[in-house]
């Protein structure tokens, strides 16, 4: 995959240095699709908090979490001790193979089901919704590759995950939204308060933000030209629990839909250019055609290692970072 996230603008730096005004709610444009939201450092923390709540809701020490086989192990590694993972296959179209999921459920019923909108493309979720209701399982809609919330997102899911820091050039910032049709919240239960209490023990790392700002300033002057080191799939480490930084929180709570739309249109142009460039120069095609929504990346499927290495080399030569995603679980 090939991606270019925007660097922080001077306007955003100004926003981040001023206090949230009284008339600016502690909410975001993404949160409007649900009945409550909470901002977190990373989306894996959002997932971790859902799992903690599910343990209490289902009275299980290790709830069963269904995840796609095609999913980033960096995220799963952070929560692997909290759940029992069951990997389900996806079709060539990247949609869940619900027929196989039904067979898996005969052996081990899911408590939570993770449905993913890969690379920012919106996939129909209805089959997964029906499956989850039949199994009495929580439906978690992973929209971390989606920049702008859409009325098709969150219609039937119990929880929705966004991760705007990945697309906006921020150091951190994920959003956990409670779905409007969440079937598992008891009457009178304040689930936002429960999540906030979970976050009370999380740390804030101001040094992390200062280092990030310094790095971005340097990159504006001296672009990266060295090749990014590839990290082996098994080389993961547990992250410290961090709350969202004030820097990112202020920007996410004040950014407008119009600004997001402008960024999204720019990303679409870049994505189309990248896909056309790769098709013309390397004879490879986009992984997903007919992209709906805002692309997280230009996702290119390349079977031949020789061509992958050539694409990577050519882009690194002009200071662009090319990544292979996802780093799959060692079980897959």
Secondary structure, DSSP 8 states (H G I E B T S, - for coil): -B-------HHHHHHHTS---TTS-S--SGGGGEEEEEEESSHHHHHHHHHHHHHHHHT-SSEEEEEESSS-HHHHHHHTTTEEEEEE-B-TTS-B-HHHHHHHHHHS--SEEEEE-GGG-----HHHHHHHHHHT-EEEEE-TT-SS--TTSSSS-SEEEE-THHHHT-S--EEEEEETT-SS--TT--HHHHHHHHHHT-B--HHHHHHHHHHHHHHHHS---S------TT-------B---HHHHHHHHH--HHHHHHHHHHHHHHHHHHHHHHHHHH---BSSSS--S--SSB-B----HHHHHHHHHHHHHTT--B-------TT-
